[in-house]
Amino acid sequence: MTDLIDHMIAYYVAGPASDLTVAPRFYPYGELQLIFEDKISVAVRKFGPKVRKHAKEAGKAFIDRMIETGAWSTNEGEYGGSMHQFQADRFREVIREEQKANPIIAQAKAEGPAYWDKAFGELVA
């Protein structure tokens, strides 16, 4: 991943991800990609179009990480393909762990709210 994508995911995890609620049904992977592309795009919109245009890549990286950590369960279909279901408790646990361990989030907390504007500005300059 690039620094920009890492920062986009960190920004989403540091804030909006904490409030995520999802209907308890199974979703195909492609739909999850679209959902999280949109969620990250909305979260980072204030940093401008140069950042937002990478929302698809950031959304894919985010959902891949969430599936890998068990925040979304995977059910293999009888005829192939897989579907994923939101695991609320595990998701919140993963987000809390990431908020504590992510060095970008730690730096943002140390430097204050201006950190994000500065970081994104430098990353897309």
PLY file of the C-alpha trace (Angstrom):
ply
format ascii 1.0
element vertex 125
property float x
property float y
property float z
element edge 124
property int vertex1
property int vertex2
end_header
0.00 0.00 0.00
1.00 3.57 -0.47
1.36 6.17 2.25
-1.74 7.92 0.94
-3.86 4.76 1.20
-2.45 4.04 4.67
-3.40 7.56 5.77
-6.90 7.29 4.27
-7.54 4.05 6.12
-6.06 5.45 9.34
-8.28 8.52 9.08
-11.36 6.34 8.57
-10.39 4.02 11.44
-9.62 6.94 13.77
-13.10 8.38 13.34
-16.04 7.21 11.23
-15.35 3.46 11.48
-16.16 3.51 15.19
-19.80 4.31 14.40
-20.31 1.73 11.65
-23.48 -0.33 11.78
-24.41 -2.83 9.09
-27.52 -4.87 8.42
-26.96 -8.48 9.55
-27.07 -10.18 6.17
-24.51 -11.66 3.80
-22.89 -9.39 1.21
-20.95 -10.31 -1.91
-17.37 -9.02 -1.96
-18.06 -6.61 -4.83
-20.84 -4.92 -2.89
-18.58 -4.51 0.14
-15.96 -2.87 -2.07
-18.53 -0.35 -3.28
-19.83 0.31 0.24
-16.40 1.01 1.69
-15.21 2.96 -1.33
-18.16 5.26 -0.64
-17.63 5.39 3.12
-13.96 6.29 2.79
-14.68 8.76 -0.01
-17.19 10.56 2.21
-14.81 10.49 5.19
-11.91 12.08 3.28
-13.89 14.43 1.03
-12.72 17.50 2.93
-9.14 16.79 1.80
-10.05 17.32 -1.84
-10.42 15.38 -5.09
-6.76 14.33 -5.24
-7.32 12.29 -2.09
-10.88 11.15 -2.87
-9.91 9.65 -6.21
-8.05 6.91 -4.29
-11.13 5.85 -2.29
-11.66 2.71 -4.37
-8.19 1.39 -3.56
-8.48 2.40 0.10
-11.93 0.80 0.42
-10.66 -2.46 -1.06
-7.64 -2.51 1.26
-9.87 -1.77 4.25
-12.41 -4.51 3.54
-9.63 -7.00 2.78
-8.11 -6.27 6.18
-11.49 -6.60 7.91
-12.18 -9.97 6.28
-8.67 -11.15 7.13
-9.11 -10.23 10.82
-12.55 -11.83 11.12
-14.50 -8.57 11.38
-16.50 -9.96 8.44
-17.17 -13.68 8.35
-16.90 -15.61 5.09
-19.37 -18.22 3.91
-18.45 -20.24 0.84
-21.40 -20.85 -1.46
-22.51 -24.33 -2.43
-21.91 -23.51 -6.10
-18.83 -21.36 -5.66
-18.33 -17.78 -4.62
-18.32 -16.41 -1.13
-20.45 -14.05 0.91
-19.45 -11.98 3.93
-21.35 -11.02 7.06
-20.57 -8.19 9.47
-19.40 -9.35 12.91
-20.14 -6.31 15.07
-18.27 -7.32 18.23
-15.17 -8.47 16.36
-15.26 -5.39 14.12
-15.30 -3.03 17.11
-12.48 -5.01 18.71
-10.38 -4.79 15.52
-11.05 -1.05 15.21
-10.07 -0.43 18.86
-6.87 -2.46 18.40
-6.03 -0.55 15.22
-6.72 2.79 16.91
-4.22 1.89 19.64
-1.52 0.33 17.43
-1.57 2.41 14.24
1.43 4.79 14.18
-0.36 7.24 11.87
-3.26 7.55 14.31
-0.81 7.94 17.21
1.00 10.74 15.37
-2.31 12.44 14.57
-3.33 12.33 18.24
0.03 13.77 19.27
-0.05 16.60 16.72
-3.75 17.45 16.92
-6.45 17.95 14.29
-4.20 19.96 11.95
-2.12 16.82 11.36
-4.58 15.36 8.84
-4.74 18.49 6.67
-0.97 18.75 6.65
-0.39 15.04 5.98
-2.89 14.76 3.13
-1.68 18.03 1.65
1.89 16.73 1.52
0.87 13.31 0.21
-0.95 14.69 -2.83
1.32 17.68 -3.53
0 1
1 2
2 3
3 4
4 5
5 6
6 7
7 8
8 9
9 10
10 11
11 12
12 13
13 14
14 15
15 16
16 17
17 18
18 19
19 20
20 21
21 22
22 23
23 24
24 25
25 26
26 27
27 28
28 29
29 30
30 31
31 32
32 33
33 34
34 35
35 36
36 37
37 38
38 39
39 40
40 41
41 42
42 43
43 44
44 45
45 46
46 47
47 48
48 49
49 50
50 51
51 52
52 53
53 54
54 55
55 56
56 57
57 58
58 59
59 60
60 61
61 62
62 63
63 64
64 65
65 66
66 67
67 68
68 69
69 70
70 71
71 72
72 73
73 74
74 75
75 76
76 77
77 78
78 79
79 80
80 81
81 82
82 83
83 84
84 85
85 86
86 87
87 88
88 89
89 90
90 91
91 92
92 93
93 94
94 95
95 96
96 97
97 98
98 99
99 100
100 101
101 102
102 103
103 104
104 105
105 106
106 107
107 108
108 109
109 110
110 111
111 112
112 113
113 114
114 115
115 116
116 117
117 118
118 119
119 120
120 121
121 122
122 123
123 124
